[in-house]
């Protein structure tokens, strides 16, 4: 029997983000998910190395890779619409859950539990909830990086999104030291040229 889960997930590259905005360069869901996975992994490593935590960095990366997979079915719901009211937020969460269940049914039954643990978490597991907060922070970082890149390209369309996203990250950084460290140590390099990033030989 043939299963369509991975063929479906591979279609993330066809889902464009920021659909309501004029983009200097389009960003697809695959690009965004990779960036979220890398940043989430880094935040966990920072937590483990500097703050004595035992976070599962590899799981965080996996959650980051799949965190928006439901949008293959639902499309990208713009943030201002998704979070406009509590009713819309609840409705979208329900639609997202239905889409994730549909994706899981595209797997052989004996594999579903393993992937279900990536899509949803145990609400009672404190460490898991902290891990998912870091993935959410990574998602915000990716959005902020996109806004910064658009501004660097001369596109002012993203200026209010940049301000609100930066504000969200700064609020998170007061509670999550890993977020604060990434904000201070890594974010400033985004927007540099390749020569500035890797340095020149003398």
N, C-alpha and C positions, 0 to 999 in steps of 0.2 A: 504494500500500500504506500502511496506517495503522500507526503505531508508538506504543507505550504508555508509553515512558519517563517523559515529563513528567507525564502523567496519574497515573502511579504515584507519582512523587516528590511530587506535590501532596498525597498522602495522609499526609504527615508530620504534618499538623495533627490527624490522628486518633489518633496514637500518644502516649499519656500517659506521662510519665516518673515516676519515684519510686513505682512501683506498690505496693511493699511498705510504704509510709509513709502515715500520715494527713497529708493536705495541707490547709492553710488555703485555698490556691488552687492548682488544678491547673495544671501546666505541660506543654505539648505539645512535640513534637519540633521543630516549625517555629520556635517561640519560642526554644528553646534553640539551634538551629542558627544563627539570625540573630545571637544574642548572641555565640556562639563566633566567627562570621565577623568581626564588628566588632572584637572584642578581639584576635583573631589579626592582623588588619590593623594595629591600633594598635601591637601589640608589634613588628611588623616595621618600622613607621615609626620607632618609638623606636630600634630597632637601627640603622637606616640614618642617622638624623639625629644620634644621640648617640654611636654606637660604630663609625662608619665601615664599616658593613656594606652589602652590596648585595643585600638580601633582596627577593624578589618578593612584595610585600605583597598584590597583587591575587590571586596564586595562593593565598596563605595564606587569604585571605577565601573563595575558592572551595572550598578543601579544608575549611574550617570549615563552609560551607553544606552540604556533602555528607558530612561525616565520620561521621554516624550514619544515612545513607540506607538502609543494609542492614536497619535495624530496622523498616522498612516491611514487610519479609518475615518477619524473625525475632521482632519485638516487642522491647521494651526489656528486656534482661537486667539485673536489679539488680546493682550493683557488688559487694556482698558475696558474691553467688553466682558472678559471672563470675570474680572473682579469688581465690576461696576456696582453690583448689589449682592447681598448675601444670598438672595434667591437664585440669581444667575450662577453664583459660585457653587451652590449646592447642586444645581441642575447640571452644570458642566462636570462636576465631580462624579455624578451618577453616570453621565454619558461616557466619561473616561473609563469608569469601572466596567461598563458593558463592553467597550471596545477592547479593553485588556483581556476580559474573559473570552472574547471572540478570538483574539490572538492565541491565547493559551490552548483553545480547542483545535488549533492548527498543528499542535504537537502530538506525538504519540502519548497515550495516556500515562505510560510509566515515566515520562520525562516532565510532566506538567507541574508536579509539586516543586521541583527544583527551580523552575522558572517563575512559578507563582511567588516564591520568596524574594524574587528580584522586584517584581511589580508591586507587591504589597508587603506590609510589615506587621509584626506583632506589636500591638499598641502598648502592651505591658512591658516590653523589653526596652529598658531605659537606654542601654547602649545602642540598640538599633535605631531608636528615635533620634539620638544624638548624631549618629551616622547620617541619617536622612536630612537632618538640619544642615549638615556640612554639604551634602549634595545640593540642597536648595541654595546654599550660599554660592556654590560653584556655578549653578545655573544663573544666579544674579551676576556673578563676575563675568561670565560669558556674554551676557546681555550688555553689561557696561563696556566691555572690550569692543563689542560691535558698535556701540554708540560713539566711542572714542575714535574708532577707525573711520566712521562716516564723517565725523567732524574734521578729522585730518584730511579727508578727501574734499573738504569744502562744502559738505552737505549739512545745513543747519536744521534739517528736518528732525534730527534726533536730539536736539538740545534739551527739550523738556524731559524726554525719556532718560537722557544721561543724568540729569539732576535728580530725578526721582529714584533711579536705580542706585546711584551713588549714595543717596540718603539711606536707602534700605540696607545697603552693605555696611555703611558706617554704624547703623543701629545694631546690626548683627555683630559687628566687631566689638561692641561693648560687652557682649555676652559670650562670644566665641573667640578665644585668643588665637586660634588657628587662622581665622578670618582676618583678624587685626594684623597678624604677621604677614600674610600674603598681600594684604592691602598696602602695607608699608614697604615690603621688600621686593615684591615681584610686579605689582601692577604698574609702577612708574616706567618700566622698560617697554611696555606696549606702546607702539607708535614710533619707536626708534627705527632707523634704517638698519639694513643688514650689516653694514660696516660698523655702525655704532654698537650693534648687538654682539658681534663676534670679535671686534677689534681688528685693527690693521697691523700687519707686520711692519716693523721699523726698517 
